[in-house]
Amino acid sequence: QDYIKKVLGEQEQHMAVAGLQVLKEGRWIAVNPRPNALVINLGDQLQALSNGRYKSVWHRAVVNSDRPRMSIASFLCPCNSVKLGPAEKLIGEKSPAVYRNYTYDEYYKKFWSRNLDQEHCLELFRT
């Protein structure tokens, strides 16, 4: 808690303003802020790496008409030539690969060549 106050200072007040929503069963659900909590959205690459065990969540930020809010997005992306796909230890006779292997460059190009409201991009890499 002290660390958050030290790093964010007066900005911490904005973290108590709702705005994040996730898509669940076809409906947008608000993710209400919790004091001293950090929300982490796992991305498509971790869903593929985990062979679907961990889910990448469709999410959006909406404007709050009463109070200002702040979002900080941070992305960790591999080099374009990196090959991605399910970890070998998670694939077996009883647990076949859900996704084929692909490069990050291939994923990135497919992601930006479609509308963001279309099917989940990772679906294009299913086996």
CNS distance restraints for C-alpha pairs under 8 A (distance, minus, plus):
assign (resid   1 and name CA) (resid   5 and name CA) 6.42 0.50 0.50
assign (resid   1 and name CA) (resid  36 and name CA) 5.89 0.50 0.50
assign (resid   2 and name CA) (resid   6 and name CA) 6.05 0.50 0.50
assign (resid   3 and name CA) (resid   7 and name CA) 6.07 0.50 0.50
assign (resid   4 and name CA) (resid   8 and name CA) 5.76 0.50 0.50
assign (resid   4 and name CA) (resid   9 and name CA) 7.54 0.50 0.50
assign (resid   4 and name CA) (resid  12 and name CA) 7.34 0.50 0.50
assign (resid   4 and name CA) (resid  36 and name CA) 7.28 0.50 0.50
assign (resid   5 and name CA) (resid   9 and name CA) 4.90 0.50 0.50
assign (resid   5 and name CA) (resid  10 and name CA) 7.62 0.50 0.50
assign (resid   5 and name CA) (resid  12 and name CA) 6.52 0.50 0.50
assign (resid   8 and name CA) (resid  12 and name CA) 5.36 0.50 0.50
assign (resid  11 and name CA) (resid  15 and name CA) 7.51 0.50 0.50
assign (resid  12 and name CA) (resid  16 and name CA) 7.63 0.50 0.50
assign (resid  13 and name CA) (resid  17 and name CA) 7.80 0.50 0.50
assign (resid  14 and name CA) (resid  68 and name CA) 6.76 0.50 0.50
assign (resid  14 and name CA) (resid  69 and name CA) 4.79 0.50 0.50
assign (resid  14 and name CA) (resid  70 and name CA) 5.78 0.50 0.50
assign (resid  15 and name CA) (resid  33 and name CA) 6.80 0.50 0.50
assign (resid  15 and name CA) (resid  35 and name CA) 7.93 0.50 0.50
assign (resid  15 and name CA) (resid  69 and name CA) 6.86 0.50 0.50
assign (resid  15 and name CA) (resid  70 and name CA) 6.85 0.50 0.50
assign (resid  16 and name CA) (resid  33 and name CA) 5.46 0.50 0.50
assign (resid  16 and name CA) (resid  34 and name CA) 7.00 0.50 0.50
assign (resid  16 and name CA) (resid  35 and name CA) 6.99 0.50 0.50
assign (resid  17 and name CA) (resid  33 and name CA) 6.70 0.50 0.50
assign (resid  17 and name CA) (resid  64 and name CA) 7.58 0.50 0.50
assign (resid  17 and name CA) (resid  67 and name CA) 7.05 0.50 0.50
assign (resid  17 and name CA) (resid  68 and name CA) 7.51 0.50 0.50
assign (resid  17 and name CA) (resid  69 and name CA) 5.81 0.50 0.50
assign (resid  18 and name CA) (resid  30 and name CA) 7.47 0.50 0.50
assign (resid  18 and name CA) (resid  31 and name CA) 7.10 0.50 0.50
assign (resid  18 and name CA) (resid  32 and name CA) 5.61 0.50 0.50
assign (resid  18 and name CA) (resid  33 and name CA) 6.01 0.50 0.50
assign (resid  18 and name CA) (resid  64 and name CA) 7.07 0.50 0.50
assign (resid  18 and name CA) (resid  69 and name CA) 7.80 0.50 0.50
assign (resid  19 and name CA) (resid  30 and name CA) 7.14 0.50 0.50
assign (resid  19 and name CA) (resid  31 and name CA) 7.47 0.50 0.50
assign (resid  19 and name CA) (resid  32 and name CA) 7.86 0.50 0.50
assign (resid  19 and name CA) (resid  61 and name CA) 5.22 0.50 0.50
assign (resid  19 and name CA) (resid  62 and name CA) 4.87 0.50 0.50
assign (resid  19 and name CA) (resid  63 and name CA) 6.21 0.50 0.50
assign (resid  19 and name CA) (resid  64 and name CA) 6.34 0.50 0.50
assign (resid  19 and name CA) (resid  69 and name CA) 7.70 0.50 0.50
assign (resid  20 and name CA) (resid  30 and name CA) 6.06 0.50 0.50
assign (resid  20 and name CA) (resid  31 and name CA) 5.49 0.50 0.50
assign (resid  20 and name CA) (resid  32 and name CA) 7.51 0.50 0.50
assign (resid  20 and name CA) (resid  59 and name CA) 7.13 0.50 0.50
assign (resid  20 and name CA) (resid  60 and name CA) 5.93 0.50 0.50
assign (resid  20 and name CA) (resid  61 and name CA) 4.59 0.50 0.50
assign (resid  20 and name CA) (resid  62 and name CA) 6.47 0.50 0.50
assign (resid  21 and name CA) (resid  28 and name CA) 5.92 0.50 0.50
assign (resid  21 and name CA) (resid  29 and name CA) 5.26 0.50 0.50
assign (resid  21 and name CA) (resid  30 and name CA) 4.40 0.50 0.50
assign (resid  21 and name CA) (resid  31 and name CA) 5.45 0.50 0.50
assign (resid  21 and name CA) (resid  59 and name CA) 5.54 0.50 0.50
assign (resid  21 and name CA) (resid  60 and name CA) 5.39 0.50 0.50
assign (resid  21 and name CA) (resid  61 and name CA) 6.18 0.50 0.50
assign (resid  21 and name CA) (resid  62 and name CA) 7.48 0.50 0.50
assign (resid  22 and name CA) (resid  28 and name CA) 5.51 0.50 0.50
assign (resid  22 and name CA) (resid  29 and name CA) 5.36 0.50 0.50
assign (resid  22 and name CA) (resid  30 and name CA) 6.63 0.50 0.50
assign (resid  22 and name CA) (resid  31 and name CA) 7.07 0.50 0.50
assign (resid  22 and name CA) (resid  57 and name CA) 6.70 0.50 0.50
assign (resid  22 and name CA) (resid  58 and name CA) 5.79 0.50 0.50
assign (resid  22 and name CA) (resid  59 and name CA) 4.29 0.50 0.50
assign (resid  22 and name CA) (resid  60 and name CA) 6.54 0.50 0.50
assign (resid  23 and name CA) (resid  27 and name CA) 5.46 0.50 0.50
assign (resid  23 and name CA) (resid  28 and name CA) 4.53 0.50 0.50
assign (resid  23 and name CA) (resid  29 and name CA) 6.20 0.50 0.50
assign (resid  23 and name CA) (resid  57 and name CA) 7.17 0.50 0.50
assign (resid  23 and name CA) (resid  58 and name CA) 5.55 0.50 0.50
assign (resid  23 and name CA) (resid  59 and name CA) 6.11 0.50 0.50
assign (resid  24 and name CA) (resid  28 and name CA) 6.30 0.50 0.50
assign (resid  24 and name CA) (resid  29 and name CA) 6.74 0.50 0.50
assign (resid  33 and name CA) (resid  37 and name CA) 7.55 0.50 0.50
assign (resid  41 and name CA) (resid  56 and name CA) 7.00 0.50 0.50
assign (resid  41 and name CA) (resid  57 and name CA) 6.65 0.50 0.50
assign (resid  42 and name CA) (resid  46 and name CA) 6.41 0.50 0.50
assign (resid  42 and name CA) (resid  47 and name CA) 7.49 0.50 0.50
assign (resid  42 and name CA) (resid  54 and name CA) 7.75 0.50 0.50
assign (resid  42 and name CA) (resid  55 and name CA) 6.91 0.50 0.50
assign (resid  42 and name CA) (resid  56 and name CA) 5.16 0.50 0.50
assign (resid  42 and name CA) (resid  57 and name CA) 6.94 0.50 0.50
assign (resid  43 and name CA) (resid  47 and name CA) 6.63 0.50 0.50
assign (resid  43 and name CA) (resid  55 and name CA) 7.71 0.50 0.50
assign (resid  43 and name CA) (resid  56 and name CA) 4.79 0.50 0.50
assign (resid  43 and name CA) (resid  57 and name CA) 7.26 0.50 0.50
assign (resid  44 and name CA) (resid  48 and name CA) 6.22 0.50 0.50
assign (resid  44 and name CA) (resid  55 and name CA) 7.62 0.50 0.50
assign (resid  44 and name CA) (resid  56 and name CA) 5.22 0.50 0.50
assign (resid  44 and name CA) (resid 122 and name CA) 6.29 0.50 0.50
assign (resid  45 and name CA) (resid  49 and name CA) 6.02 0.50 0.50
assign (resid  45 and name CA) (resid  84 and name CA) 7.10 0.50 0.50
assign (resid  45 and name CA) (resid  85 and name CA) 7.66 0.50 0.50
assign (resid  46 and name CA) (resid  50 and name CA) 5.93 0.50 0.50
assign (resid  46 and name CA) (resid  54 and name CA) 6.93 0.50 0.50
assign (resid  46 and name CA) (resid  55 and name CA) 7.80 0.50 0.50
assign (resid  46 and name CA) (resid  56 and name CA) 7.44 0.50 0.50
assign (resid  47 and name CA) (resid  51 and name CA) 6.18 0.50 0.50
assign (resid  47 and name CA) (resid  52 and name CA) 5.00 0.50 0.50
assign (resid  47 and name CA) (resid  53 and name CA) 6.70 0.50 0.50
assign (resid  47 and name CA) (resid  54 and name CA) 5.13 0.50 0.50
assign (resid  47 and name CA) (resid  55 and name CA) 5.24 0.50 0.50
assign (resid  47 and name CA) (resid  56 and name CA) 5.80 0.50 0.50
assign (resid  48 and name CA) (resid  52 and name CA) 5.92 0.50 0.50
assign (resid  48 and name CA) (resid  84 and name CA) 7.38 0.50 0.50
assign (resid  48 and name CA) (resid  85 and name CA) 5.24 0.50 0.50
assign (resid  48 and name CA) (resid  86 and name CA) 5.34 0.50 0.50
assign (resid  48 and name CA) (resid  98 and name CA) 7.73 0.50 0.50
assign (resid  48 and name CA) (resid  99 and name CA) 6.20 0.50 0.50
assign (resid  48 and name CA) (resid 122 and name CA) 7.74 0.50 0.50
assign (resid  49 and name CA) (resid  84 and name CA) 6.90 0.50 0.50
assign (resid  49 and name CA) (resid  85 and name CA) 5.17 0.50 0.50
assign (resid  49 and name CA) (resid  86 and name CA) 4.13 0.50 0.50
assign (resid  49 and name CA) (resid  87 and name CA) 5.38 0.50 0.50
assign (resid  50 and name CA) (resid  54 and name CA) 6.06 0.50 0.50
assign (resid  50 and name CA) (resid  86 and name CA) 5.76 0.50 0.50
assign (resid  50 and name CA) (resid  87 and name CA) 6.49 0.50 0.50
assign (resid  50 and name CA) (resid  90 and name CA) 7.12 0.50 0.50
assign (resid  51 and name CA) (resid  85 and name CA) 7.54 0.50 0.50
assign (resid  51 and name CA) (resid  86 and name CA) 4.77 0.50 0.50
assign (resid  51 and name CA) (resid  87 and name CA) 7.13 0.50 0.50
assign (resid  51 and name CA) (resid  90 and name CA) 6.77 0.50 0.50
assign (resid  51 and name CA) (resid  91 and name CA) 7.69 0.50 0.50
assign (resid  51 and name CA) (resid  97 and name CA) 6.33 0.50 0.50
assign (resid  51 and name CA) (resid  98 and name CA) 5.72 0.50 0.50
assign (resid  51 and name CA) (resid  99 and name CA) 6.80 0.50 0.50
assign (resid  52 and name CA) (resid  98 and name CA) 6.83 0.50 0.50
assign (resid  63 and name CA) (resid  69 and name CA) 7.99 0.50 0.50
assign (resid  64 and name CA) (resid  68 and name CA) 6.64 0.50 0.50
assign (resid  64 and name CA) (resid  69 and name CA) 7.20 0.50 0.50
assign (resid  78 and name CA) (resid  82 and name CA) 6.42 0.50 0.50
assign (resid  78 and name CA) (resid 104 and name CA) 6.84 0.50 0.50
assign (resid  79 and name CA) (resid 104 and name CA) 6.89 0.50 0.50
assign (resid  79 and name CA) (resid 105 and name CA) 7.87 0.50 0.50
assign (resid  80 and name CA) (resid 103 and name CA) 6.49 0.50 0.50
assign (resid  80 and name CA) (resid 104 and name CA) 4.83 0.50 0.50
assign (resid  80 and name CA) (resid 105 and name CA) 4.35 0.50 0.50
assign (resid  80 and name CA) (resid 106 and name CA) 7.94 0.50 0.50
assign (resid  81 and name CA) (resid 103 and name CA) 5.69 0.50 0.50
assign (resid  81 and name CA) (resid 104 and name CA) 6.31 0.50 0.50
assign (resid  81 and name CA) (resid 105 and name CA) 6.39 0.50 0.50
assign (resid  82 and name CA) (resid 103 and name CA) 5.39 0.50 0.50
assign (resid  82 and name CA) (resid 104 and name CA) 5.83 0.50 0.50
assign (resid  82 and name CA) (resid 105 and name CA) 7.98 0.50 0.50
assign (resid  83 and name CA) (resid 101 and name CA) 6.48 0.50 0.50
assign (resid  83 and name CA) (resid 102 and name CA) 5.45 0.50 0.50
assign (resid  83 and name CA) (resid 103 and name CA) 4.35 0.50 0.50
assign (resid  83 and name CA) (resid 104 and name CA) 6.56 0.50 0.50
assign (resid  84 and name CA) (resid 101 and name CA) 5.42 0.50 0.50
assign (resid  84 and name CA) (resid 102 and name CA) 5.31 0.50 0.50
assign (resid  84 and name CA) (resid 103 and name CA) 5.75 0.50 0.50
assign (resid  84 and name CA) (resid 104 and name CA) 6.76 0.50 0.50
assign (resid  85 and name CA) (resid  99 and name CA) 6.20 0.50 0.50
assign (resid  85 and name CA) (resid 100 and name CA) 5.96 0.50 0.50
assign (resid  85 and name CA) (resid 101 and name CA) 4.37 0.50 0.50
assign (resid  85 and name CA) (resid 102 and name CA) 6.46 0.50 0.50
assign (resid  86 and name CA) (resid  90 and name CA) 6.83 0.50 0.50
assign (resid  86 and name CA) (resid  91 and name CA) 7.17 0.50 0.50
assign (resid  86 and name CA) (resid  97 and name CA) 6.42 0.50 0.50
assign (resid  86 and name CA) (resid  98 and name CA) 7.52 0.50 0.50
assign (resid  86 and name CA) (resid  99 and name CA) 6.60 0.50 0.50
assign (resid  86 and name CA) (resid 100 and name CA) 7.62 0.50 0.50
assign (resid  86 and name CA) (resid 101 and name CA) 7.34 0.50 0.50
assign (resid  87 and name CA) (resid  91 and name CA) 6.97 0.50 0.50
assign (resid  90 and name CA) (resid  95 and name CA) 7.08 0.50 0.50
assign (resid  91 and name CA) (resid  95 and name CA) 5.32 0.50 0.50
assign (resid  91 and name CA) (resid  96 and name CA) 5.26 0.50 0.50
assign (resid  91 and name CA) (resid  97 and name CA) 5.60 0.50 0.50
assign (resid  92 and name CA) (resid  96 and name CA) 5.45 0.50 0.50
assign (resid  92 and name CA) (resid  97 and name CA) 7.78 0.50 0.50
assign (resid  97 and name CA) (resid 127 and name CA) 6.99 0.50 0.50
assign (resid  98 and name CA) (resid 126 and name CA) 5.71 0.50 0.50
assign (resid  98 and name CA) (resid 127 and name CA) 5.64 0.50 0.50
assign (resid  99 and name CA) (resid 125 and name CA) 5.44 0.50 0.50
assign (resid  99 and name CA) (resid 126 and name CA) 4.21 0.50 0.50
assign (resid  99 and name CA) (resid 127 and name CA) 5.01 0.50 0.50
assign (resid 100 and name CA) (resid 125 and name CA) 5.71 0.50 0.50
assign (resid 100 and name CA) (resid 126 and name CA) 6.01 0.50 0.50
assign (resid 100 and name CA) (resid 127 and name CA) 5.36 0.50 0.50
assign (resid 101 and name CA) (resid 125 and name CA) 7.75 0.50 0.50
assign (resid 102 and name CA) (resid 106 and name CA) 6.49 0.50 0.50
assign (resid 102 and name CA) (resid 107 and name CA) 7.10 0.50 0.50
assign (resid 102 and name CA) (resid 125 and name CA) 7.63 0.50 0.50
assign (resid 103 and name CA) (resid 107 and name CA) 6.48 0.50 0.50
assign (resid 104 and name CA) (resid 108 and name CA) 5.97 0.50 0.50
assign (resid 105 and name CA) (resid 109 and name CA) 6.17 0.50 0.50
assign (resid 106 and name CA) (resid 110 and name CA) 6.32 0.50 0.50
assign (resid 107 and name CA) (resid 111 and name CA) 6.00 0.50 0.50
assign (resid 107 and name CA) (resid 121 and name CA) 7.87 0.50 0.50
assign (resid 107 and name CA) (resid 122 and name CA) 7.98 0.50 0.50
assign (resid 108 and name CA) (resid 112 and name CA) 6.36 0.50 0.50
assign (resid 109 and name CA) (resid 113 and name CA) 6.11 0.50 0.50
assign (resid 110 and name CA) (resid 114 and name CA) 6.75 0.50 0.50
assign (resid 110 and name CA) (resid 121 and name CA) 7.17 0.50 0.50
assign (resid 111 and name CA) (resid 116 and name CA) 7.98 0.50 0.50
assign (resid 111 and name CA) (resid 121 and name CA) 5.81 0.50 0.50
assign (resid 114 and name CA) (resid 118 and name CA) 7.10 0.50 0.50
assign (resid 119 and name CA) (resid 123 and name CA) 7.06 0.50 0.50
assign (resid 120 and name CA) (resid 124 and name CA) 7.81 0.50 0.50
assign (resid 121 and name CA) (resid 125 and name CA) 7.82 0.50 0.50
assign (resid 122 and name CA) (resid 126 and name CA) 7.11 0.50 0.50
